[in-house]
Amino acid sequence: MKTIREKILARFGMDSAGAFLWVCVVAFGLCMAVGCKKSGSEPAQFPQNSQLPYDDSGVAKAFSNAPPASQSFVLETVSEAEHGGAADALPQLSKIAADSRLTSEQKAAINDFIQQIQSNPKAGK
């Protein structure tokens, strides 16, 4: 009389080594699926530094619920302005402010940030 193990192996045409390999592959796949699962992407965070020349808190607040890609792009542009690239960041900030997909709060925050740069362009150098 065949054992259950022997019946299963015969049914799938495997020997013990093949079954062991199959079990290892399935176990590895399950571990990868469970271990690498994203629990939700973390949004980009605006650095909190009182030494920066411009106040980006309005931008940070306005974009806190924006999609991660938009948030990241705005963060990079604002950071560039704060760390010496104000002149280079202004055209990008103007493009961002003109985007029709922005909320009125986001547009106002970007425009306020642009005003800060324009009123004190040397602060970001």
C-alpha positions as CSV (number, residue, x, y, z in Angstrom):
1,M,0.0,0.0,0.0
2,K,1.3,3.4,-1.0
3,T,1.6,6.3,1.5
4,I,0.0,9.6,0.8
5,R,3.4,11.1,0.1
6,E,4.1,8.4,-2.5
7,K,0.7,8.9,-4.1
8,I,1.3,12.7,-4.4
9,L,4.8,12.2,-5.8
10,A,3.5,9.7,-8.4
11,R,0.6,11.9,-9.3
12,F,2.9,14.8,-10.2
13,G,5.7,12.6,-11.6
14,M,8.3,13.7,-9.1
15,D,10.9,12.0,-7.0
16,S,11.8,13.1,-3.5
17,A,14.5,15.5,-4.7
18,G,12.1,17.2,-7.2
19,A,9.4,17.6,-4.5
20,F,12.0,19.1,-2.1
21,L,13.1,21.5,-4.8
22,W,9.5,22.5,-5.6
23,V,8.7,23.1,-1.9
24,C,11.9,25.2,-1.6
25,V,10.9,27.3,-4.6
26,V,7.4,27.9,-3.3
27,A,8.6,28.7,0.2
28,F,11.2,31.2,-1.2
29,G,8.5,32.8,-3.4
30,L,6.1,33.2,-0.4
31,C,8.9,34.7,1.7
32,M,9.7,37.2,-1.0
33,A,6.1,38.1,-1.5
34,V,5.5,38.7,2.1
35,G,8.9,40.2,3.0
36,C,9.1,42.6,0.1
37,K,5.6,43.8,0.2
38,K,5.4,47.6,0.3
39,S,3.2,48.8,3.2
40,G,2.5,52.0,1.3
41,S,5.0,54.4,-0.1
42,E,6.3,57.0,2.2
43,P,5.8,60.5,0.8
44,A,8.8,62.7,0.3
45,Q,9.6,64.9,3.4
46,F,10.6,68.5,3.2
47,P,13.7,69.0,5.4
48,Q,13.1,71.0,8.5
49,N,16.0,73.4,8.8
50,S,15.8,76.8,10.3
51,Q,19.1,77.8,8.7
52,L,17.6,77.7,5.2
53,P,17.2,81.1,3.5
54,Y,13.6,80.6,2.5
55,D,10.5,79.3,4.4
56,D,9.2,76.2,2.6
57,S,6.6,75.3,5.3
58,G,3.7,76.5,3.1
59,V,4.9,74.4,0.2
60,A,5.4,71.4,2.5
61,K,1.9,71.7,3.9
62,A,0.3,72.3,0.5
63,F,2.0,69.3,-1.1
64,S,1.7,66.9,1.9
65,N,-1.1,65.0,0.1
66,A,0.2,65.2,-3.4
67,P,1.2,62.1,-5.3
68,P,4.7,61.0,-4.4
69,A,6.1,61.8,-7.9
70,S,4.8,65.4,-7.7
71,Q,5.9,65.8,-4.2
72,S,9.4,64.6,-5.0
73,F,9.8,66.9,-8.0
74,V,8.6,69.9,-5.9
75,L,10.9,68.9,-3.1
76,E,13.9,68.8,-5.4
77,T,13.1,72.1,-7.0
78,V,12.6,73.9,-3.6
79,S,15.7,72.3,-2.2
80,E,17.7,73.5,-5.2
81,A,16.5,77.1,-4.6
82,E,17.4,76.9,-0.9
83,H,20.8,75.5,-1.5
84,G,22.2,78.0,-3.9
85,G,20.3,77.4,-7.1
86,A,17.6,80.1,-6.7
87,A,18.1,81.5,-10.2
88,D,17.9,78.0,-11.8
89,A,14.9,77.0,-9.7
90,L,12.7,80.0,-10.6
91,P,11.8,78.8,-14.1
92,Q,11.0,75.3,-12.8
93,L,8.9,76.8,-9.9
94,S,7.0,79.0,-12.5
95,K,6.2,75.9,-14.5
96,I,5.0,74.1,-11.4
97,A,2.8,77.0,-10.5
98,A,1.3,77.1,-14.0
99,D,0.3,73.4,-13.8
100,S,-3.5,73.2,-14.1
101,R,-3.6,70.0,-12.0
102,L,-2.5,71.9,-8.8
103,T,-5.0,72.9,-6.2
104,S,-5.4,76.6,-5.4
105,E,-3.6,76.0,-2.1
106,Q,-0.6,74.4,-3.9
107,K,-0.5,77.3,-6.5
108,A,-0.6,79.9,-3.7
109,A,2.2,78.1,-1.8
110,I,4.5,77.9,-4.9
111,N,3.7,81.5,-5.8
112,D,4.5,82.6,-2.2
113,F,7.8,80.7,-2.4
114,I,8.6,82.4,-5.7
115,Q,7.9,85.8,-4.1
116,Q,10.4,85.0,-1.3
117,I,13.1,84.2,-3.9
118,Q,12.3,87.3,-6.0
119,S,12.3,89.6,-2.9
120,N,15.7,88.2,-1.7
121,P,17.4,86.4,-4.5
122,K,20.9,86.4,-2.9
123,A,19.6,84.5,0.2
124,G,19.7,81.2,-1.8
125,K,23.4,81.6,-2.7
